[in-house]
């Protein structure tokens, strides 16, 4: 039996909700400054960024780490 993830700030959060929260806080330029990923600099959109983040583990990890650091 696994323990509940009460202290995990990512528990129950979708990648889309994390991205939207960080966009609200930093905007595309702020995300691009914090995470060096082309999806945040070249014609950024939610859908293209999500597609990239789902395929690219290092970028998803950086986004999740940034989210945890802001909470």
C-alpha positions in Angstrom: 0.0 0.0 0.0 1.4 3.4 -1.0 1.3 6.4 1.2 -0.9 9.4 0.2 1.0 12.1 -1.5 -0.1 14.9 0.8 3.3 16.7 0.6 3.7 16.4 -3.1 2.7 19.8 -4.7 2.4 18.1 -8.1 -0.1 15.5 -6.9 -3.4 15.9 -8.8 -2.0 18.6 -11.1 -2.0 18.2 -14.9 0.9 19.4 -17.0 -1.6 21.9 -18.6 -2.6 23.4 -15.3 1.0 23.7 -14.2 1.9 25.4 -17.5 -1.1 27.8 -17.2 -0.3 28.8 -13.6 3.3 29.5 -14.5 2.2 31.4 -17.6 0.0 33.6 -15.5 2.9 34.3 -13.1 5.8 34.7 -15.6 4.4 35.0 -19.1 6.1 33.5 -22.1 9.1 35.7 -21.8 9.6 34.8 -18.2 9.3 31.1 -18.9 11.8 31.4 -21.7 14.2 33.2 -19.4 14.0 30.5 -16.8 13.8 27.4 -19.1 15.8 27.4 -22.3 13.3 25.7 -24.6 12.4 26.8 -28.0 8.7 26.1 -27.3 8.6 29.2 -25.1 10.4 31.6 -27.5 9.5 30.8 -31.1 5.7 31.5 -31.6 4.7 29.9 -28.3 1.3 28.4 -27.7 -0.2 26.2 -25.0 -0.8 23.3 -27.4 2.7 23.3 -29.0 4.4 23.7 -25.6 2.4 20.8 -24.1 3.3 18.6 -27.0 7.0 19.4 -26.6 6.9 19.0 -22.8 5.1 15.7 -23.0 7.8 14.3 -25.3 10.9 15.9 -23.7 11.6 14.7 -20.1 14.3 17.3 -19.2 12.0 20.2 -20.2 9.0 18.8 -18.3 11.3 18.3 -15.2 12.5 21.9 -15.4 8.9 23.1 -15.6 7.8 21.0 -12.7 10.8 22.1 -10.6 10.0 25.7 -11.3 6.4 25.1 -10.3 7.5 23.5 -7.0 9.9 26.3 -6.3 7.1 28.9 -6.7 4.8 27.1 -4.2 
